[in-house]
C-alpha cells in the first residue's frame, strides 16, 4: 500500500476535501484513516449523507432550503464518485499508483461516417505532441480502421488476437505510431468479431483500465449495441460526435438516451458502484420503464423517479445518483456556414435536460476543412501535418474544455 506521502500534494488535497464532505473534516486530516478507508465505508457514508441532503427526500421544505440541500448533495455526489473511481475491487484508497493512471476518453457516435475516427486520431496526436503518453485503442470491432488514419498498415497483433488469447496482454499488441501516440489496433476481417461475449468484454475492459498512460482514447463503433455502450460508460470522459445532418444529431441524442438507460439497467452489475446484493423489485421497475413504455407516451426520467418514489422511496437517491453522475460531452463536426451548429446543440441540450434530466455539455465545434479529406487520403493526421492549423486549434480547445 502506497504511503500518503507518495501522492502529490494536489491529488492528496483533493482526496482530503472529498473525505471531509463524505465523512468529516477531522477524519480527512488523519493519514491513518486515509490509508485504511475501503469501498464499503465510502458507500455507507454516501448513503447516510444522501438521506440527509438529497432534495427529493425533503420536498416539503422551503424552496431556499431545498436549493441549499441540492447544492450540497451535488458536492457529496462528486466526492463519492471521486473516491469510488479510485477503488479497484476492494483495494485500499491509496493503491499502487503505478497502474491504470490514465484518463480514459471514449469517442462515440450512433452513426457511421461522421468523422469519429478522424477526431479520435487527431486528439491522440495532439496529446502526444504535448508530451503526454497517449494510447489510441480501436474498439470499432466490426469496422476497425483507426490505424489507417495514423498511416499504419501493418502491426503484429490486434485486439482480436488478445481476445482469442494469441497474446496475453494489450501491451503485447501495442505499437508506436509514426505520429506520436501508441496504437492498439483492431481487425474487422474476422467473421463475428464485433459480437464479443460478456466475459470477453469484461476482460478487455479490465485490461484497458490497466494501461499505463496519461490518456487512453477509445474509438468506438457507430452504433448502440450493448458492447459499444458499455465501453462508452466505462470511460472517464464520454464524447458523442455529431454533424449538422439531421440523421446524425437525432442519432446522437438517441445514443445519449440509450447509454443512460443501459447505465440504469446495470445498476447492480459488477461494474456499478451499487453492485452486490440485487433488488429484484427495483430492477423490474427500471426494466419496465426503459423497455416497455412507448416513446409516444412521452416518458421522461422524472416519471421513473416518480415510480421509484411511489414503490421504493428509499431507492430514490440511488437512482438519482446514477443519473447525476452521467456527464456526456458533445462535439459537432463538419460545421459549414450553412449549418446552425448552435441550434443543433441547443436542441440536444434542451431535449436531454427535459426528457433525460441530464446536462449535456458541448465542448467544441469543428469546421469543415478540405485538408481533413486530403489527410484521410494521404494517411497523415491533419494535426501532424498542420500543428498550428484550424483543426489543431479546435482540438486543443476541446481537450482544454474537458480535461482542465
C-alpha positions in Angstrom: 0.0 0.0 0.0 1.4 3.4 -1.0 2.0 5.9 1.7 0.1 9.2 1.6 3.5 10.9 1.3 3.9 9.3 -2.2 0.9 11.1 -3.6 1.4 14.6 -5.0 0.1 17.4 -2.8 -2.6 18.5 -5.2 -4.2 15.0 -5.5 -3.9 14.4 -1.8 -5.7 17.7 -1.1 -8.5 16.7 -3.5 -8.9 13.4 -1.6 -9.0 15.1 1.7 -11.7 17.5 0.5 -13.8 14.6 -0.7 -13.4 12.7 2.6 -14.3 15.9 4.5 -17.6 16.1 2.7 -18.4 12.4 3.0 -17.0 11.7 6.5 -15.8 14.6 8.5 -13.0 17.3 8.3 -11.3 15.7 11.3 -11.1 12.2 9.7 -9.9 13.8 6.4 -6.9 15.2 8.2 -6.0 11.8 9.6 -3.4 9.9 7.4 -4.1 6.6 9.1 -7.8 6.9 8.2 -6.9 7.7 4.6 -4.7 4.6 4.4 -7.3 2.2 5.7 -10.5 3.6 4.1 -12.4 1.0 1.9 -15.2 1.0 -0.6 -17.8 -0.3 1.9 -17.2 2.6 4.2 -17.4 5.1 1.3 -20.7 3.7 0.1 -22.2 3.8 3.6 -21.1 7.4 4.2 -22.6 8.4 0.8 -25.9 6.7 1.6 -26.1 8.4 5.0 -25.3 11.8 3.6 -27.7 11.2 0.7 -30.6 10.6 3.1 -29.8 13.9 4.8 -29.2 16.1 1.8 -31.0 14.7 -1.2 -33.6 17.4 -2.2 -36.2 14.8 -3.4 -36.4 13.4 0.2 -37.2 16.8 1.6 -39.9 18.1 -0.8 -41.9 19.8 2.0 -39.2 22.2 3.0 -38.9 25.7 1.7 -37.5 26.3 -1.8 -34.5 28.0 -0.4 -33.7 25.1 1.9 -34.3 22.6 -1.0 -31.9 24.6 -3.1 -29.2 24.5 -0.4 -29.6 20.8 0.0 -29.3 20.3 -3.7 -26.1 22.3 -3.9 -24.6 20.3 -1.0 -25.8 17.0 -2.4 -24.0 17.7 -5.7 -20.8 18.2 -3.8 -21.4 14.9 -1.9 -22.1 13.1 -5.1 -18.9 14.4 -6.8 -16.9 13.4 -3.7 -18.4 9.9 -3.8 -17.6 9.4 -7.5 -14.1 10.7 -7.0 -13.3 8.2 -4.2 -15.2 5.4 -5.8 -13.3 5.8 -9.0 -10.0 5.2 -7.1 -11.0 1.7 -6.0 -10.4 -1.5 -7.9 -12.1 -4.5 -6.3 -11.7 -3.6 -2.6 -8.2 -2.3 -2.8 -7.3 0.4 -0.3 -7.8 4.0 -1.2 -4.1 4.7 -1.7 -3.4 1.8 -4.1 -0.3 1.3 -6.2 0.0 4.5 -8.2 1.9 2.8 -11.0 -1.0 1.1 -12.7 -4.0 2.4 -14.5 -3.2 6.1 -14.1 -4.6 7.1 -17.5 -7.7 9.1 -18.1 -9.9 7.1 -20.4 -11.7 9.1 -23.2 -14.3 7.4 -25.3 -15.2 8.8 -28.7 -18.7 7.7 -29.8 -21.4 8.3 -32.3 -24.5 6.3 -33.3 -23.9 6.8 -37.0 -21.0 6.0 -39.3 -19.2 8.5 -41.5 -19.3 11.4 -39.1 -15.6 11.8 -38.6 -15.4 10.0 -35.3 -12.1 8.1 -36.0 -10.6 11.2 -37.6 -11.3 13.2 -34.4 -10.0 10.4 -32.1 -6.8 10.2 -34.1 -6.1 13.9 -34.1 -6.9 14.2 -30.4 -4.4 11.4 -29.8 -1.7 13.1 -32.0 -2.3 16.4 -30.2 -2.0 15.0 -26.7 1.2 13.1 -27.7 2.7 16.3 -29.1 2.1 17.8 -25.7 4.4 15.2 -24.1 1.5 13.1 -22.8 1.8 9.3 -23.1 -1.3 8.6 -25.2 -2.7 5.3 -26.3 -5.3 5.0 -29.1 -7.5 1.9 -28.9 -9.6 0.8 -31.9 -12.8 -0.6 -30.4 -14.8 -0.3 -33.6 -14.7 -4.1 -33.6 -16.8 -4.5 -36.7 -15.1 -1.8 -38.8 -11.6 -1.2 -37.4 -9.8 1.5 -39.4 -8.1 3.7 -36.9 -4.7 2.5 -37.9 -5.2 3.9 -41.4 -5.8 7.4 -40.1 -2.4 7.1 -38.4 -0.7 5.9 -41.6 -0.1 2.4 -40.2 -0.9 -0.6 -42.3 0.8 -3.4 -40.5 1.1 -4.5 -36.9 1.9 -7.8 -35.3 -1.3 -8.3 -33.4 -4.8 -6.8 -32.9 -7.5 -6.8 -30.2 -8.9 -9.9 -31.9 -5.7 -11.7 -31.1 -5.9 -10.5 -27.5 -9.5 -11.7 -27.2 -8.7 -15.2 -28.6 -5.6 -15.3 -26.3 -3.0 -15.4 -29.0 -1.5 -12.5 -27.0 -2.0 -12.4 -23.2 -1.8 -8.7 -22.7 -2.7 -5.5 -24.6 0.9 -4.4 -24.1 1.9 -7.3 -26.4 0.0 -5.8 -29.3 0.7 -2.1 -28.6 2.8 -0.4 -31.3 4.3 3.1 -31.6 2.8 5.1 -34.5 5.0 7.4 -36.6 2.9 10.4 -35.5 3.3 10.1 -31.7 0.6 8.1 -29.9 0.8 4.4 -29.2 -1.8 2.3 -31.0 -3.8 -0.8 -30.2 -5.3 -1.8 -33.4 -8.4 -3.8 -34.4 -9.2 -6.2 -37.3 -12.6 -6.3 -38.8 -11.8 -9.1 -41.3 -12.8 -11.9 -39.0 -16.4 -13.1 -39.1 -18.3 -12.2 -35.9 -15.5 -10.2 -34.4 -17.9 -7.4 -33.3 -20.1 -9.9 -31.3 -17.8 -10.5 -28.4 -19.4 -12.2 -25.4 -19.7 -10.7 -21.9 -16.7 -12.4 -20.5 -14.5 -11.2 -23.3 -15.8 -7.7 -22.8 -15.1 -7.7 -19.1 -11.6 -9.0 -19.7 -11.0 -6.3 -22.4 -12.3 -3.5 -20.2 -10.2 -4.6 -17.3 -7.1 -4.7 -19.5 -7.8 -1.2 -20.9 -8.2 0.2 -17.3 -4.7 -1.2 -16.5 -3.0 0.5 -19.4 -0.2 2.7 -18.1 -0.6 6.0 -19.9 -1.6 9.6 -19.3 -4.5 9.3 -21.7 -6.3 6.3 -23.3 -8.6 7.2 -26.2 -11.2 4.7 -27.3 -12.5 4.9 -30.8 -15.9 3.2 -30.7 -18.2 1.8 -33.3 -21.1 3.8 -34.8 -24.0 2.0 -33.2 -25.9 1.5 -29.9 -25.0 -2.2 -29.3 -24.5 -3.2 -25.6 -20.8 -3.7 -26.1 -20.4 -0.2 -27.6 -22.4 1.4 -24.9 -20.6 -0.4 -22.1 -17.2 0.8 -23.5 -18.6 4.3 -23.5 -19.9 4.1 -19.9 -16.6 2.7 -18.7 -14.7 5.7 -19.7 -13.9 8.7 -17.5 -14.9 11.1 -20.3 -17.5 10.2 -22.9 -17.7 12.3 -26.1 -20.5 11.9 -28.6 -19.7 13.2 -32.1 -22.4 14.5 -34.4 -22.6 16.6 -37.6 -25.2 19.1 -38.8 -27.0 16.3 -40.7 -30.5 15.7 -39.1 -30.0 11.9 -39.1 -26.7 12.4 -37.3 -27.8 14.7 -34.4 -31.0 12.7 -33.9 -28.9 9.5 -33.6 -26.6 11.4 -31.3 -29.4 12.1 -28.9 -30.6 8.6 -29.2 -27.1 7.4 -28.2 -27.2 9.6 -25.1 -30.6 8.2 -24.1 -29.7 4.5 -24.8 -26.5 4.9 -22.8 -28.4 6.3 -19.8 -30.9 3.5 -20.0 -28.1 1.0 -20.1 -26.5 2.6 -17.1 -29.7 2.4 -15.1 -30.3 -1.2 -16.1 -26.7 -2.1 -15.0 -27.3 -0.6 -11.6 -26.5 -3.9 -9.9 -23.9 -5.0 -12.4 -20.3 -5.9 -11.3 -19.0 -2.7 -12.8 -21.5 -0.5 -10.8 -20.8 1.3 -7.6 -24.0 -0.3 -6.3 -23.1 -3.8 -7.4 -23.6 -6.6 -5.0 -26.9 -7.6 -3.5 -29.6 -7.1 -6.1 -33.1 -5.7 -5.6 -35.4 -7.5 -8.0 -38.3 -5.1 -7.4 -36.2 -2.1 -8.3 -34.6 -3.9 -11.3 -38.1 -4.7 -12.6 -39.2 -1.1 -12.2 -36.3 0.1 -14.2 -36.6 -2.6 -16.8 -40.3 -2.0 -17.4 -39.7 1.8 -17.7 -36.8 1.6 -20.1 -38.0 -1.3 -22.3 -41.8 -1.3 -22.3 -43.0 2.3 -22.2 -43.8 3.5 -25.8 -42.0 6.7 -26.9 -45.3 8.1 -28.0 -46.3 8.4 -24.3 -43.5 10.9 -23.8 -41.9 9.1 -20.9 -39.3 11.1 -19.0 -36.7 10.1 -16.4 -38.7 12.1 -13.9 -41.5 9.6 -14.5 -39.1 6.8 -13.4 -38.2 8.8 -10.3 -41.9 9.1 -9.5 -42.4 5.4 -9.9 -39.5 4.6 -7.6 -40.7 7.2 -5.1 -44.1 5.6 -5.0 -42.9 2.0 -4.8 -39.5 2.2 -3.2 -38.8 5.6 -1.7 -35.6 4.5 -0.1 -34.0 4.0 -3.5 -34.8 7.4 -5.0 -31.3 8.7 -4.0 -29.7 5.7 -5.6 -31.4 6.3 -9.0 -30.7 10.0 -8.8 -27.1 9.2 -8.0 -26.8 7.1 -11.2 -28.4 9.9 -13.3 -26.4 12.7 -11.7 -23.1 11.0 -12.5 -23.8 10.8 -16.2 -21.9 13.6 -17.8 -21.6 13.2 -21.6 -19.9 15.7 -23.9 -20.9 16.7 -27.4 -18.7 17.7 -30.4 -20.3 19.0 -33.6 -18.1 18.0 -36.6 -18.0 19.3 -40.2 -19.7 22.6 -39.4 -20.2 24.8 -42.5 -21.5 28.3 -43.0 -24.9 26.8 -43.9 -25.1 24.9 -40.6 -26.5 26.4 -37.5 -24.4 24.4 -35.1 -25.7 26.4 -32.1 -29.3 25.5 -32.9 -28.4 21.8 -33.0 -26.5 22.0 -29.7 -29.4 23.7 -28.0 -31.9 21.1 -29.3 -29.9 18.2 -27.9 -29.2 20.0 -24.6 -32.9 21.0 -24.1 -34.2 17.6 -25.0 -31.6 15.8 -22.9 -32.5 18.0 -19.9 -36.2 17.8 -20.4 -36.5 14.1 -21.1 -33.4 12.6 -19.5 -32.7 15.1 -16.7 -29.1 15.1 -18.0 -26.9 18.1 -18.7 -25.0 17.7 -22.0 -22.1 20.0 -22.5 -20.9 20.9 -25.9 -17.1 21.2 -25.8 -16.4 22.1 -29.4 -17.4 22.7 -33.0 -15.1 21.6 -35.7 -15.5 23.4 -39.1 -15.5 21.6 -42.3 -12.0 21.6 -43.9 -10.8 20.3 -47.2 -7.4 19.4 -45.7 -9.2 16.8 -43.5 -10.3 14.9 -46.6 -6.9 15.2 -48.1 -5.2 13.9 -45.0 -7.5 10.9 -44.9 -6.4 10.0 -48.5 -2.7 10.7 -47.6 -3.0 8.7 -44.3 -1.4 11.6 -42.4 -3.3 13.2 -39.4 -4.1 16.8 -40.0 -2.7 17.9 -36.6 0.6 16.3 -37.5 0.7 18.0 -40.9 -0.7 21.3 -39.7 0.2 21.6 -36.0 -0.9 25.3 -36.0 -3.9 24.8 -38.2 -7.6 25.2 -37.5 -8.2 21.5 -36.5 -5.3 21.6 -34.1 -6.6 24.8 -32.5 -10.1 23.4 -32.2 -9.0 20.1 -30.9 -6.8 21.8 -28.3 -9.8 23.8 -27.1 -11.9 20.7 -26.8 -9.1 19.0 -24.8 -8.9 22.0 -22.5 -12.7 22.2 -22.1 -12.8 18.5 -21.0 -9.6 18.0 -19.1 -8.9 21.3 -17.5 
